[in-house]
Amino acid sequence: MNRAMELRQLQHFVAVAEEEQFTRAARRVNIVQSALSTSIRQLEVELGAPLFIRSTRQVRLTAAGRVLLDKARAVIEAARDAREAVAAVQGLRQGTLSIGSVQALPAFLDLPSLLARFHRLHPGIEVRLCQGDAGHLIDKIRDDRLDLAILPLCDPPPDIATRLIACEDLVLATAPGHPLAGREALPLEALRGQPFVDFAPAWGTRRLIDRSFADAGQERHIAFEVSDLETLLELVARGLGVALIPEAIARARRPALAICGLAGPEMCWELVVAHAEPAGHPPSPATASFLDLLAEAGGLVEAA
């Protein structure tokens, strides 16, 4: 017997137990009396015990029926609670939205303002935020620990849906007094021997830059390896190294930093919002609502 039938049978049983008559119980659950009687008989066969003592004018619970009544009411109440909880999540009245992000978003996206707007629209949704590197965030999406993440991706995995937020050319950031400061169309070979400040291998722009230098057959010397943007920018500003960073970030730090344009190859840093999207299953209502807000705020450039 399937689960849906079991729940209906329990509803039928409770109606008969409370009305103490099949006729009134049938009207209450909106079925004909013969169908109600059949449902109760099937339940008794399923449980292997009579549930009612039947008379011409009234039915009374057996000992087994009295035991079942409390359990049946609890099951029906739990099913009602489950339906209401699902309806609340679907209607964005309650639930959670877990978001991950990399650092250095302010140059591209005002995430705090976006979260505040989402909270005003959906105060019943609990928003959770965590930071990490791209690989860590993708793993959390796959494990259902994050609903979405804002991160740079060189090669989006096939099982992760992504939408583009920003596409920025990388420029060389130096201290203002550096010999290369202000140069334009700088080839990668001109950077040979320069001490670089860069992120750890899984962070930020590191993979994109490593790949570009490898494709060009060029080596570079990484003198400082950091895990946060502020440290990277401070080291560069103090003349301890150079760094390849998105142009918007570099321009926001002028005049503390000087900017050099590159001749090529083109290095375009893409920031995306990523979320799981199994075949045939759209994002959750909370995720879809946040993506809509992101699009309204101008954060979504196009589908990636």
N, C-alpha and C positions, 0 to 999 in steps of 0.2 A: 504494500500500500504506500502511495507516495506521501511526501511530507505535507503537501497542501491539503490532501484528504484528511490526514490526521488532525490538522488544526481545525478544519471545519467540523469534524466529528466531535472534537472536544467542545467547540462552541455549541453544537447541537445538544451535547450531553448536559452542559451547564444550563442551557435554556430549559430543558425538561426538568432538571433537578430544582431549579428555582421557581418554575411555574407550577410544578407538581401535576402537570397535565399535558398531554401531547398536543391537544388542539390549540391551547394558548401558546405553547412553545413553538408550534409550527408557524403561527402568525408572527411571532416575535422574530424568528430567523428567516421569515419570508420564503418558506418552502411548503409544499403540500404535506399533509400529515403522513401519507404513506411513505414518502421519501425520507421524512424524519425518522419514522419507525425503522426503515431499512438501515439508515445510518447508525442508529443506536445498536441494532442487532449486529452489524458488522464490527462495531467497536467492542461489543461484548465478546464476539468470536475472537477478535484480535487479542484481547486481554485474557481470554479464557475464564471469564467469571461473569455472572449476572450482575447488572448494575442497579436494576430497579425491581421492586415488587409491584406488579401491575394489578390493578383492579378496574372495574368498569368505570369508576368515577374519579380515581386518583392513582397516582404512582408515587411510591416511596423509595428512597435509596436503600440499597442493601449495605452491609458492612463494607464491601468492596467499593460500592458507589460513594460512600461517605469519605473513604480514604482518597478516592480519585478526585473528588470535587475540589478540595483545596489545591491539589497539584494542577488540575486543569485550569482553575482560575489564575494561578501563577504563570502558567505557560501562555495563556491568552493575554495577560497583562504584559508579559515580556515581549510577545509578538507585537502588541500595540506600541510599546515603547520603541521597539526596533524600527517600526514603520515611521513613527514620528521623528526619530533621530535621523533616518535617511532623508525624510522630507525636509528637515531643517538644514541638512548639509546641502541638498540639492537647491534649496531656496536661499542659501548663503546666510542663514540665520545663526548657524553655529558650525564649528569645525576648526580646522587648523590649516595654515599655509606656511610651509617651511621653505625658506629661501636661502640659497647660498650665494656668496659673491667673492670675487677676488678684491684685492685692495686697489686703490687709485681710480675709483669710479667717478669722483666728483667732476673731473674734466669732461666726462661724457654723459653722465646720468646723475641726477639729484635723487638718489635712492631714498634718503630720509623723507623728502617731501612726497615722493610717490607712495611710500608706506603710510605716511600720515593721511593721505587722501584715501587710500584703500581702507584704512581703519575708520574714517568718517563714514564711508559708504557702507561698510560691513562691520559694525562694532562687535558683532557676535563671533567673528572669525579671529582666532588667536594666531598672530603672526610671529613666526620664529625666524631668526636670522643667524647665520654662521658664516665665517670667512675661512678660506683655505685655498690651496693651489688647484689648478684646473683638474688634474687627475683625481685628487681627493674628492672634489665636488661631483665629478662624473660618477665615481664609485657610489657616492651617497644617493645620487638619483637612481642608479640601477638597483640599489638596495631598498628603495622606497623610504629613505631617510630624508630626502629632499623632494619637494614638488617641482622646483625649478632652480636654476642657478644662472648667474650672470658672470661670464668668464670669457677669456680669449681661447679660441680653438683653431689650431692649424688644420687638423683633419677630423671633422665631426664623425663620431662613430655612427655606424648605420642604424643602431638601435636607439639613438637619441635624436629627437627633433630639435632643430635650432632655428632661430630667427635673428637676423643681423640687427645690432644696435648701432655700431659705429665701425667705420673703416678708416684707419688713419695711416698715413705714410710715416715710416720711422725716419727720424733725423738724428744726427750726431749732436749730442749735448756736451759742451766743454765749459771750463771756467772762462770768464771773459778775457783773460790775458793769455789764453792758450794759443800757440802758433797756428792752429787750424781754425780758430774762432772766426766765424763769419764767412768761411769759404763756401762756395757753391759748386755743385756737380763734382763732389769729391768721390774718387773711385775707391773701392774697398782696399786695393793694394796700398793706398796712401795711409791706411790705418795699421799697416804691419809694424809691430813693435810698440804700438800704443798700449798703455795699461788700461784695461777695460774694467769698469764696474758693472756687474751684471747680477741678475737674480740666480737663485739655485736652479738646477736643470729643469725642474718641473714647474717653475714659476714664471708668470708674466710673459715677456717677449722672448725668453731665452731660447726656446725650441725654434722659433721662427728665425732668429738671428744665427743660431748654430747651423741650421740647414742652409741659409743663404750663403754663409761663408764657405761651407763645405762644397756646395754646388759651384761656387766660384773658384774653388781650389786655393782658398786663402786661409791662413792660420791667424789666430788672434790670441793675445795674451790677457788672460783674466786675472787681474791682480786682487780684486775684491769681489767676493761672492756673498750677496745679501739676500734677505727674505722680505724686505719691506722697502717701499718706494722712497720714503723720507730719508732713510739712510743712504740709499743710492744717490739721490739728488744732492744731499749734503756733501758726500764725498767728491762728487763731480764739481760742485761749486767751489770747493776748497782746493781744486787743482790736483787731486790725488788720482784722477783717472778720467776717462771719457765713457760715454754710455750712449747706446742707441735706444731711443724712447719715442713713443708716439708724439707727433708734432704738437698736439693740443696741450699735452703736459709740459713740453719744453717751453712753449710760448707763455704758458701761465706762470713760469718761473723767471721770466726775463725781468730785470737785467742781471739777476744773480747767475743766470746761465747764458751762454752764447749758443747759437744754433748754426749747424753746418748742413747744407743739403747734400744728398748723395747722388752720384751719377747713375748708379744702378749696381746690381739688379734691383728692381723694385721690391721693397719690403713693405707689405701692407698688413698692418695689425688689425685683426677683426675681433670685435667684442660682440658676443652673442648671448641671447638668453636661451638656455637649453632645458628641455624637460623630456621625460619619458612619454612615449606615445605608441603603445602597442597597437598592432594592426586592428583596425575596426573599433578602437576605444579612444574617444576624444579625451582631452585633459579634464580634470575635475572642474566643477563649477568655480571653485575659488581660484584655481590656476588660470582658467579661461578669463575670469574677470580681471585678474592682475595683468594678463597679457593685453587685454583690451585697454586698460589704463595706460600701460606702457606705450601702446600704439597712439593713443590720444595725446600723450605727452611728447610725441615725436621721437620716442626712443627706438621704435622699430623702423629700420630703413627698408627692408624687404625680406622675404623668406630666404633663409640661407640654405 
